[in-house]
Structure formats: structure tokens, C-alpha cells
Amino acid sequence: MDTKNGYPKNNSNNMNSSKYKSRNLVSGFLFGIGLAAFIDETIFHQLLRWHHFYDKSTTDIGLISDGLFHAFSWFATIGGLFIFADLRRRNALWLRRWWGGVLVGAGGFQLYDGTIQHKLMRIHQIRYVENVIVYDLIWNILAIFMIIIGFSLVGSRRNGQQPGKAIAHDHE
Amino acid sequence: MIMNSHIRYPHGINIFYHTFGFIPQLLLALPFVLALLFYLLAVWSTNRRYKSWPIYRTVCWAFGVVLATIAVAGPLANRAHVDFTAHMFGHLLLGMLAPLLMAMAAPMTLLLRTLSVPFARRLLKVLRSWPLIMFTHPIAASFLNIGGLWLLYTTSLYSLMHESVLLHLVVHFHVFLAGYLFTVSMIYIDPIPHRFPFLDRAILLAAAIAGHGILSKYIYAHPPNGVLLKEAEIGGMLMYYGGDAIDIVLIFILCLHWFRATRPRIGLAIGQ
């Protein structure tokens, strides 16, 4: 990124420090939830047709949870990307942190979907086969891995460091 | 109950067509046709005095009016009496897509620009009156819109609507008006009496979309009175995914307005 728009250098640096640090995380987290929900819908519902639109065993709370998460995930995808664009125009984008947020969000949604929504609320199963437990295990272990990698990305530069581009302005 | 059995079979089409006939469809379509005429008239009149009104707004209004009219009169409206999928398609047009397009056409801005100053002032006073403040509140509009749908599809209202012309008219006008109020309460294109912060509207919009999605899946499993399970399944899925497609546009516009409103001020001053 460059300084072509003439955004004030010092100001953007000051603002970056705390406010935009968490905003990078929020943006990534929201987009991660949206991305996981989008992949769930396109690949597992529409293309593979493993997931079912509705399962007779769905509990009422499952129906509500599914509806809330579905609506929220649309919002999260679009809103997360708009916040990303906002960070970018402020030179406050911190990609490592952002990707950490994406992985935590996607993993968190997948874990919630795979344990609470699929198993507890029984909205639908991953696939309607005999040994669904294998699918469940892979699904949830992958989710946990995503969360761990995500957190390690977020935590790796925790101590007040700023995005590389913003630091560059200091030396100009 | 006798009427209910007719809803189930295609040969019921004639019975309903005759009981309802031409007049109710005309009554439903007339306001929309008039709305298009008045809009075009206003554009013509305002263009003579001020810089020209954006063409895309006129196009939005025209498409909105045409889609709403298709939903209430003509072949689709006839099929909607006997075919739940057609009914649901009509409702997506009437309650979601047409209101969205018509809200994007900024009719109130056009009206204020067209009227003389004293009349425009009087209109603004009406816009700031308490009933309008109440009905354009995002929570009230969400309840009118989504609550109305729950009432329609989970009570006997749906089958009653096919027996009474009056109910039919009321339900259809309500679906459109509630959809329009909902749209203008969430995205601010026209002037609105009381503006709410982006985050408030985002949360309420997400909640309303969830209410719509939950109802779609509920319909899928619990067909309204007189609707076959198979039809309810297709109708429910159409409501779910069709609603999603239109909601994306609403969310996008809301986020875009946020993006513009929060642009860095200092950067703007220097950049321009």
C-alpha cells in the first residue's frame, strides 16, 4: 500500500495503535464466520447435497439458532469485507492479524455448527450415512486446528506492534 | 373448508378466478400504475427547473412498479391462488424486491423537489409527525413486516385470504406497505424523521432476516392451511433463498452507507 491519497502520516499512525488493532481482528473474525457459512451452504448443501435443508429431528431452538446464524453470516461476510476496505483506506490493515481473525471465526463457527447445531440441536447431519461419527470427528478436529492456528497468528505479534506499512511512514 | 379443498387441485383455478374476478386485481394494480404516472410526471416537472433527476432512479421506480403489478394482477396472480410456489414468488416480488427498487428510487426526495416550497414544508411537517416516526422505526417496521408474515402463514389467515376478497386486498396491500416501510427504515435513501445508528439498524436487520429464514423453514415443515407438503417445501425454499438474494442487496447498501459515512475526514480534506 502507498500513501497516494495523501492521508496524514502521523495521524494514521496514532489511530492505528489501539482502535484499529482490534478492528483488524473483528473484520477477520466476521469474514471468517461468513466464509465458513458460505462454504457450508454452497459445498455441503448445494453441490455435494450432504446437508439437508430441514431435518425432521430439528428442535425448535435448532431452527432458531440456524436462522440467526444464517442471517448473521450474510451480514458478517459483507460487513467484514467493508471493515477490511475501511482499514485498507486508513493504512491500518494488519494482514497477519486479519487472517488470524478469519481462522478463529471460521473455526469457531464450524465447531459450533459441528457440535451444538448438528449434534445437540440436530438441525441436520454432515452426511446421511452409517458412520457419520467419522465425518463429525474430521469436521470438529479441523475446526479446532483452525482456531489454534488462528489464535497463534493473532498472538504472535501481540506486543503493540503496528502494521508494516504504517511503521514505514515513521521512517520517511 | 370447501374452498380449502379447491386450493389443493389445479381445477380449482376457475372457481377462484370467477369468485375473485377482474375487479380486485384492478384495485390492487391501479395504485401502482398511478404511482408510475405520478413519478414520471414529477421527473418531467422537476427536470425543467433543476438539474436532471438521475435516470437510474426512474428505472428503479419503473421496475419496482412493474414487478409489484405482476405480483398482484395477471397470470402470476391467478396462479398464486392455486399454486403456493407462485404465491411465494409473487410475495417475494411484492414484499421485498419491488419495495427495495422503489425505495432506491427516492420518491420522497423527488416529491420534495417537485413541490413548491410552502407545500414541501407542509410535507416535511407530515413526515415528522408521530405516526410516521412510529411506523418508520426499525423495530415497528420489522414487526409489521416479519410479524405480518408469521401471522399470515402460521394461522388460518392464509386460507381465509383465498375466500374473502376484502382480506385478499388487505393482505396484499399490507405485504407491500410493510415491505416498503421495512426497507426505508433500514436504508436511508430518502429523508426519514428519525435516524438510527448503523449498528442498531444492522442488528435489527439481521434479526429480521433471521425471522424470515426461520419462518421459511417452518413453512417447509408445517404447510399453511390447504397447502400440500410438497408445495410447502418448494415454497419454503424459494422464500429462504429468494429472501437471501434480496437481503444481500439490503445489507450491501447499509454497509456501503456506513463505509461512506466513516471515511477518514482529514484524509478527505487533504485529498481533495
Interface residues (C-beta under 8 A of the other chain):
Chain A: N5 G6 Y7 P8 N11 S12 F53 Y54 K56 T58 L63 I64 D66 G67 L68 H70 A71 F72 W74 F75 I78 G79 F82 A85 D86 R89 R90
Chain B: A202 L205 A206 A207 I209 A210 G211 H212 G213 I214 K217 Y218 Y220 A221 G236 M237 Y240 D244 D247 I248 I251 F252 C255 L256 W258 F259 T262 R263 P264 I266 G267 I270 G271
